Amino acid sequence: MLAFGLAAAALALNQGDPVSNRAVGFLASTSSVAVAGFAGIVFFDLINPAEGSVLMFSIPTGAAAFVAWRWMPTALTLTALHVTNWFAVIGVLIVIGVDTRGLDLSSLGVISGLLFLALGMAWLMLTYFEYLQPRTAGYVLGILAAYLGSQILITVATGWVVVGLALGAGLIGFGIRESRSVVIFLACYVLAGSAGVALSNLFDGTRAVAMAATVAGAAALGAAFLIKDQGSWRPVAPLSETTDGPPPASPF
């Protein structure tokens, strides 16, 4: 009932202006949360399908979040849709872990890391090809999922740090190409975290942190130089603008 009430309120408030769009997006996202609460009661308390609870819970919640996002594509509704994908991945991992009881924790960690990494990369690609809107929110959510996957892999084995380094470097290049400062910022954070792990194997902890911060700072500074003034490298704008057409005709 709460979900239906919030959806009705969103319909009543939908006037098309930016303020009402934000309000509608908030109510639509809250409506998805209400559906999630209902699904949680049904699948965790009433039906109780054991290891399949989280996966089953994500299906109606994801459907509600998808409808809310398609109706009003805002950062909040896109976040609600993205979170349901996290629940779906966690549900799949629970089912895999229960069905394959002989699977050790390291193998399950690798599977979970790869799944979250794949989710993040798929989210980034869908956002880049404009299947997901708004783009800034889509990029942020995709990076967070991919970063989580890389961190899970690194905790399983240090050798996976290569994935984190490649992810950070690739995201920096992508952020420069798209001129997205938030992508460059998060990419530098990803690179710094992975660089810290890599350098900690060679130096002591304090020095590794300092060197990782230096690497991230240098990457951010280089990105700033590359996107400065659309790549024209002019420190200041020209003093006078030239026109290509003929001078205006005199009225006399």
TORTILO-799364 format. One record per residue: residue in one letter; z, x, y of N, C-alpha, C in turn. Coordinates in steps of 0.05 Angstrom, whole numbers, plus 5000, padded with zeros to 4 digits. Atoms other than C-alpha are relative to their C-alpha. Layout:
<atoms>
AZXYZXYZXY...
</atoms>
This chain:
<atoms>
M500050174976500050005000500050175025L499949824977501650575047497250125005A502749884997494750885034498149805012F501750214989491250225048500749945029G499250054972495350115111499050225019L500949784983493750805138496950005003A502950014998486350725121499249775020A500750224982486250055158500650085029A499449904973489650375218497950195010A502149814993484550925218497449855008L502350164994478950405217500349875028A499550144975482050045276499850205024L499949804979482750695316497450155004N502549854999475750955303498349915023Q501650074976472650935373497750205005G502249804997468151555367500650225019D499449794981471451965422501750214986P498549785013474752645407502949944993V497250065004481852385414500449824976S499850185023480851805366499150134975N500949865024477052255318502350164988R497749855010483252705313502049824987A498050195011487752105302499049894974V501250115025483051815250500150214978G499949795020482652485214502850044990F497249985008490252535213500849774981L499350235016491051825186498550014973A501549985025485551935134501250214982S498749805017488852575110502749904989T497450115009495652225107499549794978S500750205021492351665067499550144973S500449855024490052185017502650104988V497449925010497152445012501449774987A498750245012499551734998498849954973V501350035026494451684942501050214981A499049785017496952354916502849924990G497450095008504052064915499949794978F500350205021501751464875499050124974A501149875024497751894827502250174986G497849845012503852344818501949824984I498250195014508251744799498749914974V501450115024502951484750499850214978F500649805020501252134715502450174992F497749835007507952494717502349844989D497750165008512851924707499349784980L500750235017509251334675498450084975I501849925023503651624632501150254987N498949755010506552324625498250134979P501849885019500552654592500550304996A499149725005504353314587498350205015E501449784987499953914600497649915017G502250104984494353484629500849865025S499050154977498653184684498750095026V501049894974496553644741497049955002L502950044999489153594723499349715005M500550284996489352844718500849915028F499150074973493252804783498050085021S501949904979487853194820497549835002I502550165000482252704801500249775020P500050204979484352084841500750105027T499349884974487352514896497550135012G502449884990480852904902497949795008A501950214992476752264903500849885027A499250114974480951984960499650205022A500449804979480652644998497050035006F502949974995473052674989499049765017V500850234984472251965017500950035028A498949964973476752135076498450215015W501549784986472852775091497249915007R502750094995465952445085500049805023W499850194978468251895132500650135026M499349864976471452345183500450304995P499849715006469853095173501550155021T498349844982475653435209501350224984A498649785014479754055193502149894981L497950115017485353625165498949874975T501150125024481053215118498750214982L501149785016477453845095502250154986T497749875012484154165082501149844976A499150175021486353575041498150014976L501949985022479953615000500350274986H499749735012480954364990502550034983V497549985015488154294967499749864972T500450135026485953804912498550194981N501449815017481354354886502050214989W497949825010487454814881501449874977F498650145022490954294839498349984975A501850025023484754214795500050274985V500049735013484554974783502650054985I497449975014492054984767500149834975G500050175024491154394720498350124977V501749875020485454754684501550234987L498549775010489855374677502249914981I497850105017495554964648498849924973V501350095025490854654597499150244983I500949765014487855334579502450144987G497749875009494755634572501449874976V498850155022497255084526498250004976D501950025023490955024483499750274986T500349735012490655784472502750145002R497249894999497855954456500150304995G500049715005495756644434499250165024L501049864976493256814504502450125014D497849864986497657334537499949955030L499850064971499957294609497950165016S502049844985495257854632497349874999S502650135003489157494605499949745017L499850254984491456834637499950075030G500149914972492557214702497250075009V502849934993485457484701498349745003I501550254999482656784687500749855026S499250154976486756474744498950145025G501049854977484757034792497049965004L502950044998477356954776499349725008L500550274992477756204783500549955029F499550044972480956224851498050165017L502149854986476056774872497449855001A502550165001470256344849500249765018L499650234982473155744886499650085029G500349904973473656144950497150075008M502849924994466656434946498249755001A501650245000463655754929500549845026W499350144975467355444988498650135024L501449864979464555985034497049955000M502950055001457455885010499349715008L500550284992457855125017500349965030T499650014971460555215087497750135015Y502249864986455155715106497449835000F502450165002449655245082500449725011E499450244985452954685123500449754982Y499350235017454954255063502949925006L497350064992462154295089500450035029Q499550004972464354135159503049935005P500949814980467654365205499850284988R500649745012465155075192502450195002T497849814997471055465220502249944979A497950075020476055085176499050064972G501049935027471455165116500150294994Y499849715004471055915126502850094995V497249925003478555975133501049934972L499150095026479955565070498750164978G501449845020474755945030501250284998I498949735000477556625051502850004987L497350025011484656405033500049984970A500250035029482656184963499050264987A501049755011478556824951502150225001Y497949794998484257254977502249964980L498050055021489256914931499050094973G501049915026484657044872500050304998S500049705001483957784890502850104997Q497249915002491457854898501149954972I499250055027492657534830498950214981L501349795017487758024798501450275004I498749744994491158614833502750024987T497449995014497958414805499750034970V500549965029494958404735499550294994A500749725004492059104740499150125027T500649884975491459584798497050055004G502949954998484159724782498549785014W501350224987482459034808500050025031V500049964971483859304878497250035011V502849974992476459454881498949735010V501050274992475158704884501149935028G498950064974479858634943498750165022L501449834980476659214980497249905006A502850104997469658944968500149735015L499850264987471858244989500650045030G499449964971474958495055497650125015A502349884986468958935072497749805003G502250194998463958395055500649785020L499350214980467757875097499850115028I500349884973467858355156497149995008G502950014994460258425152499149725005F500850284997459557675144501049895027G498950094975464057545204498550115024I501649884979460058025247497349865002R502650145001453557695226500249725012E499750274990456157005242501449985027S498550004975460057215304502449824999R497650175004466356875277502450185001S497749824996472557215303502249954979V497950065020477256845255499350124973V500849885025473157095196500550305000I499549724998473557805221503050064999F497149965001481057745232501149984972L499050045027482457475163498950224981A501249805016477557975132501550275003C498549754996481358555164502749984986Y497450045014487858265136499650044970V500649965029484658235066499650304994L500549725004482158945073502550175002A497549844997488859205098501849974976G498450035023492558895040499150154976S501249865023487859174988500150305004A499949714994487559855023502850104996G497249925003495159875023500750054970V499649975029495259774947498650254990A501549765009489860304937501350265009L498949754990493160814981502950054990S497349965011500160694952499950164974N500349845025497561004887499750305006L500549724993496061644925502350125017F497949914982501661684977502549834997D497550165000508661434989499649745015G500350274990509760715011499649995030T500250014971510760835086497450105009R502649894992504661275092497749824993A502250185009500460785053499849765019V500050224981502460215099498750085027A501149904975500860635161497050044998M502949955003494060845133498549744997A501450255003492360135113499749865027A500150124973494059885183497850145017T502049854985489660445211497249924992V502650095010483860235166499349735011A500550264990484559515187499450005030G500549984971485059695260497350125007A502649884995478960135257497849814993A502050205007475059585222499849795021A500050214979477159075275498750115025L501149884976475359555331497050044997G502949975005468559705300498649735002A501250274999467258955292499849915029A500050084972469058845365497750145015F502249864987464059375387497349894992L502650105009458559085345499349735011I500650274989459258375372500349995030K499650004971460658585444497449935014D502250074983455958235492497549954983Q502350075018451457985435498450254991G501349765010449858705415498350145021S501749874980446558885481501250265010W498749764993451759435493500250055030R499649974972451859305568502949965007P497150044993458859405597500449785019V499850224981457458915653497449855001A502550154996452358375668498450115023P501749904978446458555713500849875027L499250104974447758465788498249785009S501950214991441558035799498349924976E501750105021437457605753497249995010T502850014993429957655753498749754988T501550235009425257065745497250074992D502749955010418757055707497949855016G502050164987415356515748499450095028P500649924972412156565817502149905019P498050104981416556485879499449725010P500550274991417455785905498349995025A501950034977412155545955501649935025S498750064974414155516028499349725009P500750274990414654816057498350005025F501649994975411055046121497350134995
</atoms>
